[in-house]
Amino acid sequence: MAFGRNTATAEPFEPVPWDGITRFTVGRVLRDAVRASRRGTGAHAVRVPRLRGGEELMVPALYIAPAGPAGVPLREAGFRLYEDEASTRLLCSVLPDGPGGEHHRVTDAAGREAGTVHRTPAAQRLVRHGWSLEQPGHPEVTAPRPWAEGGPGRIVGRGVGKVLGSVADSVLSLGAEGDGGGPRQPVLWRSGEETVLSFRPSQGPRWYAVEREGWLDKRLAFALVVLRESEVWGADRR
């Protein structure tokens, strides 16, 4: 596996099979370092943790190739994930299904549909985080905001005006998401009562976790996270 412009070592790590990935982040940075000269930058990629010399590195595992011209957001143009930096081994395509970049079809290398990723409608963003997904044969996977869990009764019990006001401020200040303000709460994508994808905010890299043996197609998890991280946190630029 090549590092692209990464300069940590001349010896690449062994490639990680995409279906064996359980913890990952998205971006260009190799190290979590204060000094920019120490971070090391490379391709925009889905990255996995690897230890070398006692140091945890964020190593590229899947390379993100925009499907549109430079400057067009991934949400609008779509993208493809490749298992190599030369873009010869296609894993999946994530392309808008209709105008506006609200819905994306995820297809494998042969064009077979794996599922869809959806941007949460504006009317629901106070109670759900910005992206959800659907995999054939399973209930929809969504990420409820913690304050909204428990249904309308809990919302009323906590005071509709106070809650909606504070959450609206967070949503407006952080676009579609809002998990970066106030107390750092985990974001849990659930299908029914089962958590299939999670994000736990920290001061360091933005790590996501997916079950190794779970039923969720990891290509859908990668697609959702790339869209989320690129839209809200500029992962294609950091």
N, C-alpha and C positions, 0 to 999 in steps of 0.2 A: 504494500500500500504506500503510495507516494504521499509526501507531505505538502506538495506544492511549494509555496513560499515559506513554509514553516522552517525554522532554523535550529530546532532543539537538538537534533542528532542526525547523523548521516545514515543511521540504521533504522529503516522503517519497522513499524510494528506489524505483526501478523494480522491479516484482515479478519474482521469480525463478521460472521454470517449474520445477515440482517434479521433473520428470525430468532437469533439468539441474543439480541440486544435487549437489555432490561432497564438500563439507566442511560439517559442521553440528554444532550443540550444541542442548541443550534447557534451557529455563529462562525466567526473567522479566527477567534483567538485560541491559541494553544495553551497558554498558562494564565492562571489567576494571579496576576502580579500588579502592584501599584505602578511601577515604572513601565511606560509604554515600550521601551526598548527591550524589556524582559518578556513581554507577553508573547511575542511571535505571532504573526498573522499568516493566514493562508486562505484556502478556498472557503467559500460559503458552503457549509456542510452540516449534516447531522453528525455530532461528535460524541464519542464515548470516552469514559475515564480509563486511563492506563497509567500504571506506575513505572517509573524508571529512575533509578538512583534516589529512591525515597521521595520523589516528587510526583504528584498527580498531574497528568497532562490530559488535555482534551483533544483526542486524536480523531481526525476525520474518518468516518465509516461509510457515509453515503453523501454523494456530491449533488448539490442543488443547481440545476441548470434552468434559468428562466425560459419560458416558452414564448416570450415577447421581446420587443426591443428594449435596449437599456433605458432606464428611467421609468418604465411602466411597472407599477406595483405588482407583486406576485399575485395578490388577490384578484387583480383584473386580468392579468395575462396567463396565469397558471405557471406550472413548472414541471420538471421531470427530475426524478431521483435516479442517480447512477451509482453502481457499485465500484466504479473506478473514475479517476480524475479525467481520463481521456474520453469519457462519455461513450464507451463502447458496450458496456453491460447495463442495459436499462433495467431498473427494478420496477418502476411504476410511473405513470403520468397522472398529474393532478391538474385538470383543466376545467375552466368555468363552464357550467351548464346553464347558459343563458346570460343576458347582460347584467352588469353590475357587480359581478364577482360575489354573489350571495350564496351560490351553490356550486360545488365542485365534484365532478366525477373522478373517482380514483380507479384506474385500470392497470392491470399487470402488463408485462412486456408483450404479451400476445393480444392485448386489447380487451381481455375479459374484465368485467367490472368486479371490483373488490368491495365497493360501497361508495358512500357519498359523505362529504363534509359540508356543513351548513353554517352560515353566519347567523347568529341569533337575531330574529327580528327586533327592530328598535323598541317595540312595545313590551318586549320580554327581557330587556337587558338589565332592568332593575332587580330581577329575580334569578337570572341565569347569566353565567359568563358568556363571552362573545362567540364561542364556537361549539358546535355539537357534531355528532356523526351518526351515521346509520350503516349497519352491516347486515346484509340479508340474513334472515333467519333469527334475528335477535331484536329485542326492544331498542328504541333510540337511546343513545348515550349522550347525556347532558351533564353540565356542571352547575348545580344550584348554588346560589350565593348562600353562605351560612345563615344569614339573618332571615332568609326566606324559607328555610327548610321547616317542615311541619305544617305547611299549608296556610290558608287564609286565617284560621283561628289564631295561630301564633303571631301573624303579622298584626292583627287587630290588637292582640294582647300587649304587644310591645309599643303600640302607638303609631298609627299609620303615618301621621304627619311628620313626626320626628324621624322615623326610619326612612321614609321616602326622601325627605330633605337631605339627610346626611349621605345616603347612598347616591342620590342624584348628583350631589356635589362631587363625589368620588368618580362617578362614571364620566361626568363632563370633563373632569380634569385629566382623565387617563384614557380618553377615547372609548373603545368598546369594552375594556376590561375593568380596570380599577382595583386590582389586587395589590397594588404597590403602595397605597395610602393607608394610614392608620395601622392598627394591629395586623401583623402578618399572618394571614389565615391560609391554610392549605387550600388548593383547588382540586376537587375530586370529581372526575368524570365517572358517572354511574349509569349502569343499566339496571333499572329496578333498584334493588338494595345492594347490588354488587359494584364495588369500585374496580374499574378496569384500567384507568390511567390517572396519575396524580402528579401534582406539582406542589412542592413545599418551598415557599420563598425563604431565601437566606441572603446573607451579605455577599456571598460569593457567586459562582456560576449558577445559572438558572436550570437546575436539573429536573427532568421529568422521569417518571418510573412507570413501567408497564410489566405485567406479570409474564414470566418466562413461558409458563405452560397454560396461560389463560386463553380463552377463545377469541379474544380480540385480534383481528388481523393487524399486525404491527405497521403495515403500510398505511393504514388509516390513521393510526396514532402519529406516525411521522408527518403525514399530510396536515393533520390538524395543528400540530405544534409548529411546523414551519410557517403556516399561515398566521397563526397567533403571534409568534415571536417576530416575524418580519413586519406585520402590520402595526403592532403596538410598541415593540421594543427595538425595532430597527436591527434585527439580527443579521441582515445582509450587509450592514455597515459596521458592525462591531465584531 
